[in-house]
Amino acid sequence: FSTASLHSNRYVTSCVSCEQLSPVQTEEFSVEGRTVTLSYHLSSQVSSDSFFFWYRQHPGKPPEFLVSHTRKGQILNRRVSGLSVTADDSKTQMDLIISSAAVTDSAVYYCALSQYDQYQSRAGVIKDLLMKVAAGESSVLVQVDLG
């Protein structure tokens, strides 16, 4: 899998700690203006005090931090508007929701899991994310076409 081959109207998601997070669907299709939901199953090994960090990467650009949240879905830090999360400590699923999806939202999306609430600033995160993407682990392809 290569991000260079990513078409301008597709999303792909991947995650760090992939043994604890797995996509519900491997492909999602939508049109501009609709809501896109990227869902992951959580392993029973994911503790209730875990933190989740979502990133995206446009072709030829470094990963961009989007949002972080707790296992219960409490937002800690949001850098990009139009995104929300649903998570419940008692459930085994979590969602990243992209409202009013646009072709310009097309990117590779990742979720990282950590026991630390400042994972987005740790030096190793970019390398970890890029390794997971290069390996094509836990990918979800979401294609958004013009309405």
Secondary structure, 3 states (H helix, E strand, C coil): CCHHHCCCCEEEEEECCCCCEEECCCEEEEECCCCEEEEEEECCCCCCCCEEEEEEECCCCCCEEEEEEECCCCEEEECCCCEEEEECCCCCEEEEEECCCCHHHCCEEEEEEECCCCHHHCCCHHHHHHHHHHHCCCCEEEEEECC
